[in-house]
């Protein structure tokens, strides 16, 4: 059945259940600059779990070129102060109406089978270094069983329809529409389809065979920005404006301490890229011309990182945007955090979450329906079959995160398919939530790393060149 029909059936009763119905703000394409930033230090906030840090009041709304930003999204708000519980990331006051008890009680998560064996151990880490792999094959599989390899759950659950397989692993994915998508992965491979996945063209940047792409952002069939990950000059950004026929190397990292994980765009021109902490703070690049030029933003606007804190380059969604707001997810430290910026990445504040954090665990993916309603998923990539507390949700723009049972296993990617309807994917399967991320049910056992949805069309990608469309 068609995706819109499936989603319509899944979302019946959402309004009655109190699920928000605001349209999703798409995260998009990018901009430019260069240079190195002077970094200063500010006092380290105390560690703590489910509360946010003190939100600065000096953060003026960014000036946007063609339209007026919403005051609620872009202006700094002074939050009421009250005492928060002890162990967390530095707490501001949370409005009392945001208590976890407000979730509808009839949305309890269903118990799902636990027979989904983990298939891949350690290659999920953000610190995985580039390893060139053979170029993916491109013809669409003709065997119907290969096109629909997984058996969907009963009761009209959605189904992944496989439209590509090969040898590369595609963690970078950009869903443009039901017909147009880009995928980027190991061996420097970039693929593009303009006919819904029936045919794929190899449009890789020249000389990129030794790189590992982990993120790609695209606004249409022609303009795309691809990020390769790794230490020092392995972290690079390429941009094309003609569908991949020509690429420009727009950024090459020269700092041996930097390791870039993700990119995200507010619109076609303005975007950000993030690196693991350098000098004790996450490093942010900014562009304002669609990715052709990048500059390092001053470090003073970023709070100090925890010891061991980093991002996970698992699906290109550790950094996302919604409206004029950017969100950054972390793990590796004492507490997994979500950072928020309302001024094009110049200043950030953060909130702690209950998602467990360690050298191999934390938040791997963020998805936002709008600037207020979001989902964080993750877990431990070294123990992918066991993540009982690997998800959290927010209803106030990331100022407070409420832990949920989640899919129960490690998930590296998440995306909103429709208001209140969220998909999560990982090496042990795919899950669906119809209540904004508070409860989940498994619908597929196949392995995927990334998932993206746009205009009602959802795509997934991962190991063995697997690319699929939700139907």
C-alpha positions as CSV (number, residue, x, y, z in Angstrom):
1,X,0.0,0.0,0.0
2,X,1.1,3.6,-0.5
3,X,3.0,5.3,2.4
4,X,0.4,8.1,2.8
5,X,-2.4,5.5,3.2
6,X,-0.3,3.6,5.8
7,X,0.5,6.8,7.7
8,X,-3.1,7.9,7.6
9,X,-4.1,4.6,9.2
10,X,-1.4,4.8,11.8
11,X,-2.2,8.3,12.9
12,X,-5.9,7.7,13.5
13,X,-6.8,9.0,16.9
14,X,-3.6,10.9,17.3
15,X,-5.5,14.2,17.9
16,X,-7.5,12.6,20.6
17,X,-4.4,11.2,22.2
18,X,-2.9,14.7,22.4
19,X,-0.2,14.2,19.7
20,X,0.9,17.5,18.2
21,X,-0.1,18.0,14.6
22,X,2.2,20.8,13.6
23,X,4.0,20.3,10.3
24,X,7.6,19.3,10.3
25,X,10.2,22.0,9.5
26,X,12.7,20.4,7.1
27,X,16.4,20.5,7.8
28,X,18.1,21.7,4.7
29,X,21.1,23.1,2.7
30,X,23.9,25.3,3.4
31,X,26.6,28.0,3.4
32,X,30.2,29.0,3.7
33,X,33.4,30.6,5.2
34,X,36.8,29.6,6.6
35,X,39.4,30.4,9.3
36,X,40.3,29.2,12.7
37,X,38.6,30.3,15.9
38,X,40.0,31.6,19.1
39,X,38.7,29.5,22.0
40,X,38.1,30.8,25.5
41,X,37.0,28.9,28.5
42,X,34.0,29.3,30.7
43,X,33.2,27.6,34.0
44,X,32.2,23.9,33.6
45,X,28.6,23.4,34.5
46,X,27.8,20.7,37.0
47,X,26.7,17.3,35.8
48,X,23.1,16.4,35.9
49,X,20.5,14.4,34.1
50,X,17.2,15.6,32.9
51,X,17.5,19.3,33.2
52,X,18.8,22.0,31.0
53,X,21.7,24.4,31.5
54,X,21.2,28.0,32.2
55,X,20.0,29.6,29.0
56,X,21.9,32.8,28.1
57,X,19.9,35.9,27.6
58,X,22.3,37.6,25.3
59,X,21.5,35.5,22.3
60,X,19.8,37.8,19.8
61,X,17.8,36.2,17.0
62,X,19.8,35.7,13.8
63,X,19.0,38.0,10.9
64,X,17.5,35.9,8.1
65,X,17.8,37.2,4.5
66,X,14.3,36.7,3.1
67,X,11.8,36.3,5.9
68,X,11.1,37.3,9.5
69,X,12.0,34.7,12.1
70,X,9.4,33.8,14.7
71,X,10.0,35.6,17.9
72,X,9.3,32.5,19.9
73,X,11.8,30.4,18.0
74,X,14.6,33.0,17.7
75,X,14.6,35.3,20.7
76,X,16.2,34.3,23.9
77,X,13.7,33.7,26.6
78,X,14.3,34.1,30.3
79,X,13.1,30.9,31.9
80,X,11.6,30.9,35.4
81,X,14.1,29.7,38.0
82,X,13.5,27.0,40.6
83,X,15.6,24.4,42.3
84,X,16.2,21.2,40.2
85,X,17.4,17.8,41.4
86,X,21.0,17.2,41.9
87,X,22.7,15.1,39.3
88,X,22.6,16.8,35.9
89,X,24.1,19.0,33.3
90,X,23.5,22.4,34.8
91,X,19.9,23.2,35.2
92,X,17.5,25.9,34.3
93,X,14.0,25.9,35.5
94,X,11.5,23.8,33.6
95,X,7.9,24.9,33.3
96,X,5.9,22.7,35.7
97,X,3.4,21.8,33.0
98,X,6.1,19.8,31.2
99,X,6.1,17.0,33.8
100,X,6.4,13.5,32.4
101,X,3.1,12.6,34.0
102,X,1.3,14.6,31.3
103,X,1.9,11.8,28.8
104,X,-1.3,9.9,28.0
105,X,-1.4,6.7,30.0
106,X,-3.0,4.7,27.2
107,X,0.1,5.0,25.1
108,X,2.1,2.4,27.0
109,X,4.7,0.7,24.9
110,X,3.9,-2.8,23.5
111,X,6.3,-5.6,24.4
112,X,8.0,-6.8,21.3
113,X,10.0,-10.0,20.6
114,X,13.7,-9.9,21.5
115,X,14.8,-12.4,18.9
116,X,16.5,-9.8,16.7
117,X,20.2,-10.8,16.9
118,X,22.9,-8.2,16.5
119,X,24.7,-8.4,13.2
120,X,27.5,-5.9,13.4
121,X,29.7,-5.1,16.4
122,X,32.1,-2.2,16.5
123,X,32.0,-0.3,13.2
124,X,29.2,2.0,14.5
125,X,31.5,4.2,16.4
126,X,31.9,7.8,15.5
127,X,35.7,7.3,15.8
128,X,35.7,4.6,13.2
129,X,38.4,5.6,10.7
130,X,37.8,5.6,7.0
131,X,38.3,2.3,5.2
132,X,37.9,2.3,1.5
133,X,35.4,-0.3,0.2
134,X,34.4,-1.4,-3.3
135,X,32.0,0.8,-5.2
136,X,28.4,-0.1,-4.8
137,X,26.5,-1.8,-7.6
138,X,23.7,0.2,-9.1
139,X,21.1,-1.8,-10.9
140,X,17.9,-2.1,-8.9
141,X,17.3,-5.7,-7.8
142,X,14.8,-7.5,-10.1
143,X,14.0,-10.4,-7.8
144,X,10.7,-9.4,-5.9
145,X,12.0,-11.3,-2.8
146,X,15.1,-9.1,-2.8
147,X,13.0,-6.0,-3.2
148,X,10.9,-6.9,-0.1
149,X,13.4,-8.8,2.0
150,X,11.8,-8.3,5.4
151,X,8.4,-9.6,6.5
152,X,6.4,-6.6,7.9
153,X,4.4,-6.8,11.1
154,X,0.7,-7.5,10.9
155,X,-2.1,-4.9,11.2
156,X,-1.0,-2.8,8.2
157,X,2.5,-1.9,9.4
158,X,4.7,-0.2,6.9
159,X,7.2,-2.2,4.8
160,X,10.7,-1.3,3.5
161,X,11.0,-2.0,-0.2
162,X,14.6,-2.6,-1.2
163,X,15.6,-0.5,-4.2
164,X,19.4,-0.9,-4.1
165,X,22.0,-3.3,-2.9
166,X,25.8,-3.6,-3.3
167,X,29.0,-3.6,-1.2
168,X,29.3,0.0,0.2
169,X,27.8,1.0,3.5
170,X,25.6,4.1,3.2
171,X,25.3,6.1,6.4
172,X,24.9,9.4,4.6
173,X,21.3,9.8,3.2
174,X,19.4,12.8,1.9
175,X,15.7,12.3,1.0
176,X,14.5,15.1,-1.3
177,X,11.2,13.7,-2.4
178,X,9.5,10.4,-3.4
179,X,11.6,10.4,-6.6
180,X,14.9,12.1,-5.7
181,X,17.4,10.8,-3.1
182,X,21.1,10.9,-2.5
183,X,23.3,8.3,-0.6
184,X,26.9,8.6,0.5
185,X,29.1,6.0,2.1
186,X,32.4,4.0,2.3
187,X,34.9,4.1,-0.5
188,X,34.0,7.7,-1.3
189,X,30.8,6.6,-3.1
190,X,27.9,9.0,-3.7
191,X,24.8,7.7,-5.5
192,X,21.7,9.6,-6.8
193,X,18.3,8.6,-8.1
194,X,15.7,10.8,-9.8
195,X,13.1,8.1,-10.5
196,X,12.2,6.8,-7.0
197,X,15.1,4.3,-6.8
198,X,14.6,2.4,-10.1
199,X,17.9,3.6,-11.4
200,X,21.0,4.9,-9.5
201,X,23.8,6.9,-10.9
202,X,27.3,7.0,-9.4
203,X,28.2,10.7,-8.9
204,X,31.1,10.4,-6.5
205,X,33.6,13.2,-6.2
206,X,36.9,12.5,-8.1
207,X,39.7,11.2,-6.0
208,X,37.5,10.4,-3.0
209,X,38.0,6.7,-3.1
210,X,39.9,6.6,0.2
211,X,37.3,8.7,2.1
212,X,34.3,7.6,4.2
213,X,31.2,9.7,3.7
214,X,28.9,9.8,6.7
215,X,26.6,12.6,5.9
216,X,25.0,14.2,2.8
217,X,22.5,17.1,2.6
218,X,20.5,17.9,-0.5
219,X,17.8,20.4,-1.4
220,X,17.0,19.0,-4.8
221,X,18.4,16.8,-7.6
222,X,21.3,19.1,-8.3
223,X,22.6,20.7,-5.1
224,X,24.2,18.5,-2.4
225,X,26.8,18.8,0.3
226,X,28.7,15.7,1.4
227,X,30.9,15.2,4.6
228,X,33.6,12.7,4.9
229,X,34.8,11.8,8.5
230,X,38.1,11.0,10.1
231,X,41.0,12.7,11.9
232,X,42.9,15.6,10.4
233,X,42.4,16.0,6.6
234,X,40.2,12.9,6.3
235,X,37.4,15.3,7.4
236,X,36.3,17.1,4.2
237,X,33.2,18.8,2.7
238,X,32.4,18.6,-0.9
239,X,29.6,20.5,-2.7
240,X,27.9,20.1,-6.1
241,X,25.4,22.2,-7.9
242,X,24.9,20.1,-11.1
243,X,23.7,16.8,-9.8
244,X,27.2,15.4,-9.1
245,X,28.8,16.0,-12.5
246,X,31.2,18.4,-10.8
247,X,32.3,18.7,-7.2
248,X,34.1,21.4,-5.3
249,X,36.2,20.5,-2.3
250,X,34.9,23.3,0.0
251,X,36.6,22.4,3.2
252,X,39.5,20.2,4.3
253,X,40.3,20.0,8.0
254,X,43.9,20.8,9.0
255,X,43.6,20.5,12.8
256,X,44.8,17.1,14.0
257,X,42.5,17.4,17.0
258,X,39.3,17.9,15.0
259,X,37.1,15.1,13.8
260,X,33.9,16.2,12.0
261,X,30.8,14.1,12.5
262,X,27.7,15.7,10.9
263,X,26.3,18.6,8.9
264,X,22.9,20.2,8.8
265,X,21.2,23.1,6.9
266,X,18.5,25.6,7.8
267,X,17.8,26.3,4.1
268,X,19.6,26.1,0.8
269,X,22.3,28.5,1.8
270,X,22.8,28.5,5.6
271,X,24.2,25.5,7.3
272,X,26.5,24.1,10.0
273,X,29.0,21.3,10.5
274,X,30.2,20.0,13.9
275,X,33.4,18.4,15.1
276,X,34.2,16.5,18.3
277,X,35.6,18.9,21.0
278,X,38.8,20.7,20.2
279,X,40.3,22.5,23.2
280,X,37.5,21.2,25.4
281,X,34.5,22.5,23.3
282,X,32.6,21.2,20.3
283,X,33.8,23.0,17.2
284,X,31.2,24.5,14.8
285,X,31.7,25.4,11.1
286,X,29.2,27.8,9.4
287,X,28.3,28.5,5.8
288,X,26.0,31.0,4.2
289,X,26.5,30.3,0.5
290,X,25.2,26.7,0.2
291,X,28.4,25.0,1.4
292,X,31.0,26.5,-0.9
293,X,32.8,28.4,1.9
294,X,33.0,27.6,5.6
295,X,34.4,29.3,8.6
296,X,35.1,28.2,12.2
297,X,32.8,29.9,14.7
298,X,34.2,31.3,17.9
299,X,34.5,28.7,20.6
300,X,33.3,31.1,23.4
301,X,29.7,30.5,22.4
302,X,29.9,26.8,23.1
303,X,29.7,25.5,26.7
304,X,32.7,23.3,27.9
305,X,32.4,19.6,27.0
306,X,32.5,16.8,29.5
307,X,35.5,14.5,29.6
308,X,35.2,12.0,26.8
309,X,32.2,13.7,25.3
310,X,31.8,13.5,21.5
311,X,29.3,13.1,18.7
312,X,28.6,9.9,16.9
313,X,28.9,9.9,13.1
314,X,26.5,7.1,12.6
315,X,23.8,8.5,10.3
316,X,24.4,12.2,9.7
317,X,21.8,13.1,12.3
318,X,23.8,14.0,15.4
319,X,23.3,17.6,14.2
320,X,19.9,18.7,12.8
321,X,17.9,21.8,12.3
322,X,14.2,22.7,12.6
323,X,13.0,26.1,11.6
324,X,15.8,28.5,12.7
325,X,17.0,26.2,15.6
326,X,19.9,23.8,15.5
327,X,20.3,20.8,17.8
328,X,23.4,18.8,18.5
329,X,23.5,15.4,20.3
330,X,26.4,13.8,22.2
331,X,27.5,10.8,24.1
332,X,30.8,9.5,25.6
333,X,30.7,11.7,28.7
334,X,29.1,11.2,32.1
335,X,25.7,12.3,30.7
336,X,24.4,12.3,27.2
337,X,23.4,15.9,26.2
338,X,21.4,17.8,23.6
339,X,22.7,21.2,22.7
340,X,20.5,24.0,21.2
341,X,21.4,27.1,19.2
342,X,18.9,29.8,18.0
343,X,21.5,32.2,16.3
344,X,23.0,30.2,13.5
345,X,25.4,28.3,15.7
346,X,27.1,31.2,17.5
347,X,25.8,30.4,21.0
348,X,24.6,27.1,22.5
349,X,23.1,25.8,25.7
350,X,22.4,22.2,26.6
351,X,20.2,19.8,28.5
352,X,21.1,16.5,30.0
353,X,19.1,13.3,29.2
354,X,18.6,9.9,30.7
355,X,20.0,8.1,27.7
356,X,23.0,6.1,29.0
357,X,26.4,7.5,28.0
358,X,29.8,5.8,27.7
359,X,32.6,5.6,25.3
360,X,30.4,3.6,23.0
361,X,27.0,4.8,24.1
362,X,24.9,8.0,24.0
363,X,22.5,9.8,21.6
364,X,23.2,8.8,18.0
365,X,20.3,10.6,16.2
366,X,17.9,13.5,16.7
367,X,14.6,14.1,14.9
368,X,12.3,17.1,15.2
369,X,8.7,17.4,14.0
370,X,9.0,21.2,14.6
371,X,11.3,23.3,16.8
372,X,9.5,22.1,20.0
373,X,8.7,18.4,19.6
374,X,11.6,16.1,19.1
375,X,13.0,12.6,19.7
376,X,16.5,11.4,20.6
377,X,17.5,7.7,20.0
378,X,20.7,5.9,20.6
379,X,22.1,3.2,22.8
380,X,25.4,1.3,22.9
381,X,26.8,0.2,19.5
382,X,28.9,-2.4,21.2
383,X,25.7,-4.0,22.6
384,X,23.1,-3.3,19.9
385,X,20.5,-5.8,21.1
386,X,20.1,-4.2,24.5
387,X,19.2,-0.5,25.0
388,X,16.3,-0.4,27.5
389,X,16.6,3.4,28.0
390,X,17.9,4.4,24.7
391,X,15.4,7.1,23.8
392,X,14.0,10.4,25.1
393,X,11.4,13.0,23.9
394,X,11.0,16.7,24.3
395,X,7.9,18.9,24.0
396,X,9.6,22.3,24.8
397,X,12.4,22.6,22.2
398,X,15.0,20.5,24.0
399,X,14.9,22.4,27.3
400,X,13.8,19.2,29.0
401,X,14.0,15.6,27.8
402,X,11.8,12.8,29.2
403,X,13.2,9.3,29.1
404,X,11.1,6.6,27.4
405,X,11.5,2.9,27.0
406,X,12.2,3.4,23.3
407,X,12.7,0.7,20.8
408,X,14.8,-1.3,23.4
409,X,17.7,-1.8,21.1
410,X,20.5,0.4,19.7
411,X,19.2,2.8,17.0
412,X,21.4,5.0,14.9
413,X,18.8,6.9,12.9
414,X,15.4,8.5,13.4
415,X,13.0,10.6,11.4
416,X,9.5,12.0,11.6
417,X,7.3,10.6,8.8
418,X,4.2,12.6,9.7
419,X,3.0,14.6,12.7
420,X,3.4,12.3,15.6
421,X,4.7,9.4,13.5
422,X,8.4,8.6,14.0
423,X,10.7,5.9,12.5
424,X,13.9,4.6,14.1
425,X,16.4,2.3,12.4
426,X,19.5,0.3,13.4
427,X,21.5,-2.8,12.8
428,X,18.8,-5.1,14.4
429,X,15.7,-3.6,12.9
430,X,13.2,-0.7,12.4
431,X,10.6,0.6,14.7
432,X,7.6,2.8,14.5
433,X,6.0,5.3,17.0
434,X,2.6,6.9,16.4
435,X,2.6,8.9,19.6
436,X,5.6,11.2,19.0
437,X,8.2,8.7,20.3
438,X,6.7,7.7,23.6
439,X,6.0,4.1,22.6
440,X,7.4,2.0,19.8
441,X,6.7,-1.3,17.9
442,X,9.0,-3.3,15.7
443,X,8.0,-3.6,12.0
444,X,11.1,-4.8,10.3
445,X,14.2,-6.9,11.1
446,X,16.5,-5.7,8.4
447,X,19.7,-3.7,9.1
448,X,19.7,0.1,8.3
449,X,21.9,2.9,9.6
450,X,20.1,6.0,8.4
451,X,16.5,7.1,7.7
452,X,15.2,10.3,6.2
453,X,11.7,11.5,5.3
454,X,10.6,14.4,3.1
455,X,7.1,15.3,1.9
456,X,5.7,12.0,3.1
457,X,8.4,9.9,1.4
458,X,10.8,7.9,3.6
459,X,14.1,6.4,2.6
460,X,16.5,4.2,4.6
461,X,20.1,3.1,3.9
462,X,22.9,1.0,5.4
463,X,25.2,-1.9,5.1
464,X,25.6,-4.0,2.0
465,X,24.6,-1.1,-0.2
466,X,21.0,-1.4,1.1
467,X,18.7,1.5,0.2
468,X,15.0,1.1,0.7
469,X,11.7,3.1,0.3
470,X,8.9,2.9,2.8
471,X,5.7,1.6,1.3
